[in-house]
């Protein structure tokens, strides 16, 4: 199946320590080849405060609290999601994620190749065509 970094979450967290013995992982799309320029699509949650928000100060305060590494880090570890902050992805802060999230190193290795999806209304239709083509191959 073609899936992304969210796949560990589909399995019970109790099974994560042995998941790598039961589930394979191939980092592809792009197939890693450092001689050819390539990219892959990376996802992630986006938080925003609408310009017309009646409580924009409170909304922004909530976002900044949620994004603090000491709050976001345990959430990412427990859900199996990749970090969106370098402070959580590198150094000592990354150890809980490396130790608990299956295939963490392999997934993180693709981040430098990642690009965001185009922000256009036609993207869902384009995505469906790409999905169909991949499955036909």
C-alpha positions in Angstrom: 0.0 0.0 0.0 1.1 3.5 -0.6 0.9 5.4 2.7 2.6 8.2 4.6 4.2 8.9 7.9 0.8 8.6 9.6 0.7 4.8 9.1 2.1 3.8 12.6 -1.0 5.4 14.1 -3.2 2.9 12.4 -1.7 0.1 14.6 -2.1 -0.2 18.4 0.7 1.6 20.1 1.4 -1.6 22.1 2.4 -3.2 18.7 5.0 -0.5 17.8 8.0 -2.1 19.4 7.7 -5.1 17.0 6.0 -3.4 14.1 9.3 -3.2 12.1 9.5 -7.1 12.2 6.0 -7.4 10.8 5.6 -4.4 8.4 8.1 -3.4 5.7 9.0 0.2 4.7 10.3 1.4 1.4 11.1 5.1 1.2 9.9 5.9 -2.3 8.2 8.6 -4.4 10.9 9.6 -4.9 13.1 6.6 -5.0 16.2 8.0 -3.2 18.9 8.6 -5.7 21.2 11.5 -4.9 22.3 11.9 -8.6 18.8 12.9 -9.8 16.9 16.0 -8.5 13.7 14.7 -7.0 11.1 15.6 -4.5 8.3 14.0 -2.5 5.1 15.5 -0.9 5.2 16.1 2.8 2.1 16.6 4.9 1.3 18.1 8.2 -1.2 19.9 10.2 -1.6 23.6 9.6 -3.0 25.9 12.3 -4.1 29.4 11.4 -6.1 32.3 12.8 -8.7 33.7 10.3 -8.3 37.4 9.7 -11.9 37.9 10.8 -11.6 36.0 14.0 -13.3 37.7 17.0 -10.8 36.2 19.4 -7.6 36.2 17.4 -5.4 37.0 20.4 -6.8 33.9 22.3 -6.6 31.7 19.2 -2.9 32.7 18.7 -2.2 32.1 22.3 -3.7 28.6 22.1 -1.6 27.8 18.9 1.6 29.0 20.6 0.9 26.8 23.7 0.1 23.8 21.5 3.3 24.2 19.5 5.6 24.3 22.5 8.1 21.4 22.2 7.3 20.1 25.7 3.6 19.8 24.7 3.9 18.9 21.0 6.7 16.4 21.5 4.7 13.9 23.7 1.7 14.2 21.4 3.8 13.4 18.3 5.4 10.4 20.2 2.0 9.1 21.2 0.4 9.5 17.8 3.4 8.4 15.7 3.5 11.6 13.7 6.7 13.2 12.5 7.9 16.5 14.0 7.3 19.8 12.3 9.9 21.6 14.4 13.6 21.2 14.0 14.1 21.3 17.7 11.9 18.2 18.0 13.5 16.4 15.1 17.1 16.9 16.0 19.3 16.3 19.0 18.2 15.0 22.4 14.5 16.1 21.9 14.2 13.5 19.1 15.2 10.5 21.3 11.7 9.7 22.5 10.4 9.8 18.9 13.3 7.7 17.6 12.8 5.1 20.3 9.0 4.8 19.9 7.9 5.6 16.3 8.5 2.7 13.9 10.7 3.6 10.9 11.3 7.1 12.3 14.8 7.5 10.9 13.7 6.4 7.4 10.7 8.7 7.3 12.7 11.7 8.6 15.4 11.0 6.0 12.9 12.1 3.3 12.1 15.5 4.8 14.8 17.3 2.9 13.3 16.1 -0.3 9.8 17.2 0.7 7.7 19.9 -0.9 4.2 21.2 0.0 1.2 20.4 -2.1 0.1 23.2 -4.5 -2.4 25.5 -2.9 -4.9 25.5 -5.8 -8.6 24.5 -5.9 -7.9 21.9 -8.6 -5.4 19.9 -6.4 -7.9 17.2 -5.2 -8.8 16.4 -8.8 -5.1 16.3 -9.8 -4.3 14.1 -6.8 -6.9 11.6 -7.8 -5.4 11.3 -11.3 -2.0 10.8 -9.7 -3.4 8.2 -7.3 -5.0 6.3 -10.2 -1.8 6.3 -12.3 0.2 4.9 -9.4 -2.2 2.1 -8.8 -2.3 1.3 -12.5 1.5 0.9 -12.5 
